[in-house]
Amino acid sequence: MDSSGWAGVAAALEDFDFPGNKQDLVNHVRQRQADDQTVRLIRAMPVGVYRNISEVRSSVRLDPAADDG
């Protein structure tokens, strides 16, 4: 993932109240009206509960387009 992709994710989640599951993260970035790339990166993450931004960072896939079919 390029640094601008991660920057978008980090900015969209800066006020997220961890822990949260994948759907919580998706809902949050949509409510913040994040750009399409950020939403796509979060949607491509594995299902699970994320305790902090570091866990999100390690779970964001490098190529979420691969999951889009």
C-alpha positions as CSV (number, residue, x, y, z in Angstrom):
1,M,0.0,0.0,0.0
2,D,1.3,3.4,-0.8
3,S,1.8,5.9,2.0
4,S,-1.2,8.0,0.8
5,G,-3.5,5.0,1.2
6,W,-2.3,4.4,4.7
7,A,-2.5,8.1,5.5
8,G,-6.2,8.1,4.4
9,V,-6.9,5.1,6.7
10,A,-5.1,6.6,9.6
11,A,-6.9,10.0,9.2
12,A,-10.3,8.3,8.9
13,L,-9.8,6.3,12.1
14,E,-8.0,9.0,14.2
15,D,-11.1,9.4,16.4
16,F,-12.3,5.8,16.3
17,D,-12.9,4.4,19.8
18,F,-11.1,1.0,19.8
19,P,-11.7,-1.9,20.1
20,G,-14.0,-2.5,17.2
21,N,-14.8,-5.1,14.6
22,K,-14.4,-4.8,10.8
23,Q,-18.0,-3.6,10.3
24,D,-17.5,-0.9,13.0
25,L,-14.5,0.3,11.1
26,V,-16.3,0.3,7.8
27,N,-19.3,2.2,9.3
28,H,-16.9,4.7,10.9
29,V,-15.0,5.6,7.7
30,R,-18.2,5.9,5.8
31,Q,-19.7,8.3,8.4
32,R,-16.5,10.3,8.1
33,Q,-17.1,10.4,4.3
34,A,-13.7,8.9,3.6
35,D,-12.6,8.6,0.0
36,D,-13.3,5.4,-2.0
37,Q,-9.8,4.1,-1.6
38,T,-9.9,4.3,2.2
39,V,-13.3,2.5,2.3
40,R,-12.0,-0.2,0.0
41,L,-8.9,-0.8,2.1
42,I,-11.0,-1.2,5.3
43,R,-13.5,-3.4,3.5
44,A,-10.7,-5.7,2.3
45,M,-9.5,-6.4,5.9
46,P,-10.1,-9.8,7.4
47,V,-13.1,-10.1,9.7
48,G,-12.1,-9.7,13.3
49,V,-11.9,-7.4,16.3
50,Y,-9.2,-4.7,16.1
51,R,-7.8,-3.4,19.4
52,N,-5.8,-0.5,18.1
53,I,-4.6,1.3,15.0
54,S,-1.4,-0.9,14.9
55,E,-3.6,-4.0,14.4
56,V,-5.5,-2.2,11.6
57,R,-2.2,-1.3,10.0
58,S,-0.9,-4.9,10.0
59,S,-4.3,-6.1,8.6
60,V,-4.8,-3.7,5.7
61,R,-4.1,-5.6,2.5
62,L,-1.6,-4.3,0.0
63,D,-3.9,-4.9,-3.0
64,P,-7.6,-4.7,-2.0
65,A,-8.5,-4.7,-5.7
66,A,-7.7,-8.4,-5.6
67,D,-10.7,-8.9,-3.4
68,D,-13.0,-7.0,-5.7
69,G,-12.9,-9.8,-8.2
